[in-house]
Amino acid sequence: MRNDTPPGPPEFTIGELAARTGLSVKLVRHWSDLGIAPPAGRSASGYRRYGPEAVARLDLARTLRDLGLGLAEIRGVLDREHGLAETAAVHADALEAQIRTLRLQLAVLRSAGRRGSTAEELRVLTELTRMSAAEREETIRTFVTGALDGVDAPGYRDALLAATPDLPADPTAEQVDAWFELSALVRDPAVSAGLRAMAEYVAEHSPSVHEEEHVRAAERMTEFWVRRVSAAMAEGLAPDSPSADDVVGAVVAEWIPTQEGVTRPAGTAPRTDGAEARGLLLAQLETAADPGVERYWQLICLINGLPVRPGLAAPGEWLMTALRANPAPGALAARHEALYAGDAAGSADAREASVALRPDRIVETCASVLGEVGKLVAGVGPGRFRDATPCADWDVRALLGHLVWENLIWAGLATGADTLPDADVDRLGDDHVAAFRDAAAATLTAFRRPGLPEERFGPAPGWRMVEQLLIEMLVHGWDLASATGQPTGFAPEIADAVLPSVREIYGSLPRTAGGSFAPERRAPRDANGNDRLAAYLGREV
C-alpha cells in the first residue's frame, strides 16, 4: 500500500544538531534551555527534536556571540524583538568604547613600564583608564574654577576652559605621560596659586570679554620679544649690562601699542618708553613667569596634539633681568658714566685698598694673577674636561675656553681691533695649556702699551679695563680650582683688594635668575680672599 503523504521537515536529535553546527552538545542544550534554539518537539521517548530552523538560529547565535553580544541581546535578535541592523550598530558603539579602553590600557602599561612606575603612579595611571572623557574634562574644569573662584576674569576663565585637554582614543606614550604629569600638576597648590595670580592681574588690567584679536596680538608680541631676546642671548649679551638697553627699548616700543584698551584702560597706557612703561612690562612678565602655569599649558598642548611652544623661562628671565638692570632708557649707562667720570687715577676705595691696584701697577698685578691662573689651567688633565663647575652652563672644558676667550676679547678691545673673537669658537685645540698661555701673553702685550691705563675707552679709563679682566680671572680661576680640586686661595690679597671695586661696579645689579651673578652667599669665618670674592658673586664656598 503506497503512502502518498509528503515527508515532513527533517528532525534532528540534539547530538545531530551539535554535529551540524560544530557546537558541543552541552552548549546546544544550554542555549536551547535559554530559548535561543528551542526544540520543535519531543520523541515518543521524550527526547528533544529540532527542526532545520534550529541550525540557522544556532549559526547566527554563534556569530553574534563571537562579536561579543550577550545572550539576552542574541535572543532579542533571533526573536525579532530587536532589528539585526539596530543591534549591530549599538553593539558596534559598545565595542568601539571597549577598544578605546583597551588601547588606553595598553598605552598606560607601556608608559608604566617605560617610566619604571611606582605602585602609586600605577594606581593613578589605572584611574585614568577608568575615567570617561567627561570625567577627565570635569577634573580640569574643577581645577580651573577652583583656582579662579571669586576672581572677576570671565574671559580668562573661558579661555582656560576652552582649552580643556581631550585625550585621544589611541593616545601616544607621550600623551599618556603628559596626562599623568597633568593630573599631579592640578593637585599642586602652587600651580593653582600661579593661575589665580594671573587671573587677578587680568581682572585688574584686561577687558572682561575674551577677544581672539587680543589673543593674536599677545601671541605676536610674545614671538617678537622671544626672537629679539634669543638673538641677544646667542650673541652672549649680558642682560644686566648697558648693552642690553637697546634690546629692552625695542621690546618696549613693540609692546606699548598692545596695551591701549587691552591690558590697560583706554587713555591710561604709557605712550613712550620710560620708567613707567618698563615697570608695567616687568610686572606683566613677573606675573606670567610661573613655571608651573607654563608647564600646564605645554601639557594641554601635548595631550591635544597641538604644537608645543618652547619654554619661555630662559628668555623671560633674561628680559626681566634686563628690565631690572635698565629701569629707564640709558639709566645703567648713565650710572657707569658717573662711576667712571674723572676716574683716571681710580676711585678712593681702589687707591686706598692696595698699591697693587694703582693705575701704574695694575697691569703687573694682572700679570701675576694670570700666572696663577695659568698654573691652575696646567693642573687640569683632559680627564676632567666633562666635570661640572660652579657655572651651571659650563663643564671644565667650556670654562677653560671662556678663560681663553676673556683674554682675547680684552686684548682686542685694548688694541681697538675691528672685530672681536666669537665666544662660541673652540680655541683650546689639543693643548688647552698653550691656548691659555698664548691668549694671556696677547693680553699683557696689549695692556703694556704705554699710556693705556690713562687712555679713555668710552667713559672708562684703561686701568678699569685691566681691572675687569683681573676680576674675571679671579672669579673664573676660583671656579676652575673649585671644580678640579685645586687650592682656591691662589691670590687672596689681590682678591681682597679688588672686592671694594666689585661691590662698587656690581652692587646695584639684580641678583635674580638670568643675571650675571647669583645672590651673595655667606663665606666661612676662615675664608681666604678668593673665597670671599667668590661668595659675594654668588658662589657656594
Solvent accessible surface area in square Angstrom, and as a share of the most:
residue,aa,sasa,rsa
1,M,247,1.10
2,R,200,0.73
3,N,123,0.63
4,D,106,0.55
5,T,100,0.58
6,P,106,0.66
7,P,129,0.81
8,G,58,0.56
9,P,99,0.62
10,P,79,0.50
11,E,103,0.46
12,F,16,0.07
13,T,46,0.27
14,I,30,0.15
15,G,34,0.32
16,E,85,0.38
17,L,0,0.00
18,A,6,0.05
19,A,85,0.66
20,R,156,0.57
21,T,5,0.03
22,G,63,0.61
23,L,18,0.09
24,S,63,0.41
25,V,59,0.34
26,K,164,0.69
27,L,43,0.21
28,V,0,0.00
29,R,103,0.37
30,H,89,0.40
31,W,5,0.02
32,S,6,0.04
33,D,95,0.49
34,L,68,0.34
35,G,14,0.14
36,I,1,0.00
37,A,0,0.00
38,P,67,0.42
39,P,47,0.29
40,A,65,0.50
41,G,31,0.29
42,R,146,0.53
43,S,30,0.19
44,A,121,0.94
45,S,90,0.58
46,G,34,0.33
47,Y,147,0.56
48,R,48,0.18
49,R,57,0.21
50,Y,0,0.00
51,G,5,0.05
52,P,62,0.39
53,E,94,0.42
54,A,2,0.01
55,V,32,0.18
56,A,66,0.51
57,R,49,0.18
58,L,0,0.00
59,D,56,0.29
60,L,54,0.27
61,A,0,0.00
62,R,79,0.29
63,T,71,0.41
64,L,9,0.05
65,R,96,0.35
66,D,102,0.53
67,L,97,0.48
68,G,48,0.46
69,L,9,0.05
70,G,36,0.34
71,L,63,0.31
72,A,88,0.68
73,E,69,0.31
74,I,0,0.00
75,R,113,0.41
76,G,2,0.02
77,V,3,0.01
78,L,10,0.05
79,D,56,0.29
80,R,185,0.67
81,E,123,0.55
82,H,84,0.37
83,G,39,0.38
84,L,89,0.44
85,A,84,0.65
86,E,109,0.49
87,T,11,0.07
88,A,53,0.41
89,A,60,0.46
90,V,90,0.52
91,H,24,0.11
92,A,56,0.43
93,D,95,0.49
94,A,55,0.43
95,L,65,0.32
96,E,94,0.42
97,A,42,0.33
98,Q,101,0.45
99,I,70,0.35
100,R,101,0.37
101,T,54,0.31
102,L,99,0.49
103,R,111,0.40
104,L,13,0.07
105,Q,71,0.32
106,L,86,0.43
107,A,10,0.08
108,V,5,0.03
109,L,116,0.58
110,R,155,0.57
111,S,0,0.00
112,A,13,0.10
113,G,62,0.60
114,R,130,0.47
115,R,92,0.34
116,G,60,0.58
117,S,28,0.18
118,T,81,0.47
119,A,91,0.70
120,E,95,0.42
121,E,47,0.21
122,L,73,0.36
123,R,119,0.44
124,V,17,0.10
125,L,1,0.00
126,T,44,0.26
127,E,70,0.31
128,L,3,0.02
129,T,16,0.09
130,R,186,0.68
131,M,49,0.22
132,S,54,0.35
133,A,58,0.45
134,A,71,0.55
135,E,89,0.40
136,R,22,0.08
137,E,73,0.33
138,E,93,0.42
139,T,47,0.27
140,I,1,0.01
141,R,90,0.33
142,T,81,0.47
143,F,18,0.07
144,V,0,0.00
145,T,55,0.32
146,G,50,0.48
147,A,4,0.03
148,L,0,0.00
149,D,98,0.51
150,G,76,0.73
151,V,13,0.07
152,D,110,0.57
153,A,3,0.02
154,P,50,0.32
155,G,5,0.05
156,Y,36,0.14
157,R,53,0.19
158,D,82,0.43
159,A,25,0.20
160,L,1,0.01
161,L,30,0.15
162,A,90,0.70
163,A,27,0.21
164,T,22,0.13
165,P,7,0.04
166,D,96,0.50
167,L,8,0.04
168,P,52,0.33
169,A,43,0.33
170,D,87,0.45
171,P,8,0.05
172,T,70,0.41
173,A,29,0.23
174,E,113,0.51
175,Q,21,0.09
176,V,0,0.00
177,D,32,0.17
178,A,3,0.03
179,W,8,0.03
180,F,22,0.09
181,E,60,0.27
182,L,1,0.00
183,S,13,0.08
184,A,49,0.38
185,L,26,0.13
186,V,20,0.11
187,R,153,0.56
188,D,55,0.28
189,P,108,0.68
190,A,67,0.52
191,V,4,0.02
192,S,31,0.20
193,A,61,0.47
194,G,7,0.07
195,L,0,0.00
196,R,81,0.30
197,A,45,0.35
198,M,35,0.16
199,A,0,0.00
200,E,83,0.37
201,Y,38,0.15
202,V,34,0.19
203,A,42,0.32
204,E,126,0.56
205,H,26,0.12
206,S,31,0.20
207,P,49,0.31
208,S,67,0.43
209,V,97,0.56
210,H,73,0.33
211,E,75,0.34
212,E,102,0.46
213,E,84,0.38
214,H,44,0.20
215,V,47,0.27
216,R,113,0.41
217,A,23,0.18
218,A,58,0.45
219,E,75,0.34
220,R,132,0.48
221,M,17,0.08
222,T,26,0.15
223,E,93,0.42
224,F,35,0.15
225,W,20,0.07
226,V,33,0.19
227,R,145,0.53
228,R,90,0.33
229,V,0,0.00
230,S,48,0.31
231,A,50,0.39
232,A,4,0.03
233,M,74,0.33
234,A,77,0.60
235,E,138,0.62
236,G,59,0.57
237,L,44,0.22
238,A,39,0.30
239,P,11,0.07
240,D,8,0.04
241,S,25,0.16
242,P,42,0.26
243,S,65,0.42
244,A,0,0.00
245,D,23,0.12
246,D,113,0.58
247,V,12,0.07
248,V,0,0.00
249,G,18,0.17
250,A,26,0.20
251,V,0,0.00
252,V,0,0.00
253,A,62,0.48
254,E,79,0.36
255,W,6,0.02
256,I,22,0.11
257,P,100,0.63
258,T,34,0.20
259,Q,5,0.02
260,E,74,0.33
261,G,37,0.36
262,V,35,0.20
263,T,27,0.15
264,R,46,0.17
265,P,77,0.49
266,A,82,0.64
267,G,54,0.52
268,T,65,0.38
269,A,8,0.06
270,P,11,0.07
271,R,182,0.66
272,T,102,0.59
273,D,47,0.25
274,G,19,0.19
275,A,65,0.51
276,E,105,0.47
277,A,0,0.00
278,R,6,0.02
279,G,40,0.38
280,L,33,0.16
281,L,8,0.04
282,L,30,0.15
283,A,38,0.30
284,Q,34,0.15
285,L,21,0.10
286,E,83,0.37
287,T,35,0.20
288,A,52,0.41
289,A,50,0.39
290,D,34,0.18
291,P,104,0.65
292,G,15,0.14
293,V,3,0.02
294,E,47,0.21
295,R,81,0.29
296,Y,3,0.01
297,W,81,0.29
298,Q,29,0.13
299,L,0,0.00
300,I,3,0.02
301,C,29,0.17
302,L,58,0.29
303,I,0,0.00
304,N,45,0.23
305,G,58,0.56
306,L,98,0.49
307,P,122,0.77
308,V,55,0.32
309,R,97,0.35
310,P,108,0.68
311,G,41,0.40
312,L,42,0.21
313,A,62,0.48
314,A,58,0.45
315,P,13,0.08
316,G,8,0.07
317,E,47,0.21
318,W,11,0.04
319,L,0,0.00
320,M,7,0.03
321,T,0,0.00
322,A,0,0.00
323,L,3,0.01
324,R,71,0.26
325,A,8,0.07
326,N,0,0.00
327,P,68,0.42
328,A,29,0.23
329,P,69,0.43
330,G,30,0.29
331,A,34,0.27
332,L,9,0.04
333,A,37,0.29
334,A,58,0.45
335,R,83,0.30
336,H,35,0.16
337,E,95,0.43
338,A,77,0.60
339,L,34,0.17
340,Y,25,0.10
341,A,71,0.55
342,G,78,0.75
343,D,9,0.05
344,A,39,0.30
345,A,62,0.48
346,G,5,0.05
347,S,20,0.13
348,A,53,0.41
349,D,83,0.43
350,A,2,0.02
351,R,114,0.42
352,E,142,0.64
353,A,42,0.33
354,S,30,0.19
355,V,81,0.47
356,A,27,0.21
357,L,1,0.01
358,R,93,0.34
359,P,21,0.13
360,D,99,0.52
361,R,112,0.41
362,I,0,0.00
363,V,15,0.09
364,E,88,0.40
365,T,13,0.07
366,C,0,0.00
367,A,20,0.15
368,S,59,0.38
369,V,1,0.00
370,L,5,0.02
371,G,39,0.37
372,E,50,0.22
373,V,0,0.00
374,G,20,0.19
375,K,135,0.57
376,L,10,0.05
377,V,1,0.00
378,A,59,0.46
379,G,51,0.49
380,V,5,0.03
381,G,31,0.30
382,P,101,0.64
383,G,74,0.71
384,R,94,0.34
385,F,28,0.12
386,R,186,0.68
387,D,45,0.23
388,A,84,0.65
389,T,17,0.10
390,P,59,0.37
391,C,23,0.14
392,A,105,0.82
393,D,136,0.70
394,W,72,0.25
395,D,34,0.18
396,V,0,0.00
397,R,58,0.21
398,A,42,0.33
399,L,0,0.00
400,L,3,0.01
401,G,21,0.20
402,H,30,0.13
403,L,0,0.00
404,V,3,0.02
405,W,46,0.16
406,E,11,0.05
407,N,0,0.00
408,L,48,0.24
409,I,28,0.14
410,W,45,0.16
411,A,11,0.09
412,G,10,0.10
413,L,66,0.33
414,A,1,0.01
415,T,85,0.49
416,G,57,0.55
417,A,48,0.37
418,D,148,0.77
419,T,113,0.66
420,L,78,0.39
421,P,31,0.20
422,D,77,0.40
423,A,55,0.42
424,D,119,0.62
425,V,80,0.46
426,D,92,0.48
427,R,67,0.25
428,L,7,0.03
429,G,46,0.44
430,D,159,0.82
431,D,74,0.39
432,H,18,0.08
433,V,49,0.28
434,A,19,0.15
435,A,18,0.14
436,F,6,0.03
437,R,141,0.51
438,D,85,0.44
439,A,3,0.02
440,A,10,0.08
441,A,56,0.43
442,A,44,0.34
443,T,0,0.00
444,L,22,0.11
445,T,101,0.59
446,A,6,0.05
447,F,1,0.01
448,R,124,0.45
449,R,90,0.33
450,P,127,0.80
451,G,44,0.42
452,L,0,0.00
453,P,18,0.11
454,E,96,0.43
455,E,68,0.30
456,R,97,0.35
457,F,54,0.22
458,G,64,0.62
459,P,61,0.39
460,A,17,0.13
461,P,1,0.00
462,G,0,0.00
463,W,1,0.00
464,R,10,0.04
465,M,16,0.07
466,V,0,0.00
467,E,1,0.00
468,Q,33,0.15
469,L,0,0.00
470,L,0,0.00
471,I,4,0.02
472,E,35,0.15
473,M,0,0.00
474,L,1,0.01
475,V,7,0.04
476,H,18,0.08
477,G,0,0.00
478,W,9,0.03
479,D,0,0.00
480,L,0,0.00
481,A,0,0.00
482,S,49,0.32
483,A,17,0.13
484,T,11,0.06
485,G,71,0.68
486,Q,38,0.17
487,P,107,0.67
488,T,31,0.18
489,G,31,0.30
490,F,28,0.12
491,A,8,0.07
492,P,36,0.22
493,E,132,0.59
494,I,27,0.13
495,A,0,0.00
496,D,56,0.29
497,A,10,0.08
498,V,0,0.00
499,L,21,0.11
500,P,44,0.27
501,S,2,0.01
502,V,0,0.00
503,R,112,0.41
504,E,49,0.22
505,I,9,0.05
506,Y,26,0.10
507,G,44,0.43
508,S,68,0.44
509,L,16,0.08
510,P,19,0.12
511,R,49,0.18
512,T,56,0.32
513,A,66,0.51
514,G,39,0.37
515,G,22,0.21
516,S,56,0.36
517,F,32,0.13
518,A,42,0.33
519,P,72,0.45
520,E,93,0.42
521,R,93,0.34
522,R,219,0.80
523,A,30,0.23
524,P,62,0.39
525,R,247,0.90
526,D,131,0.68
527,A,10,0.07
528,N,47,0.24
529,G,1,0.01
530,N,2,0.01
531,D,17,0.09
532,R,87,0.32
533,L,2,0.01
534,A,1,0.01
535,A,2,0.02
536,Y,16,0.06
537,L,1,0.00
538,G,8,0.08
539,R,29,0.10
540,E,124,0.55
541,V,56,0.32
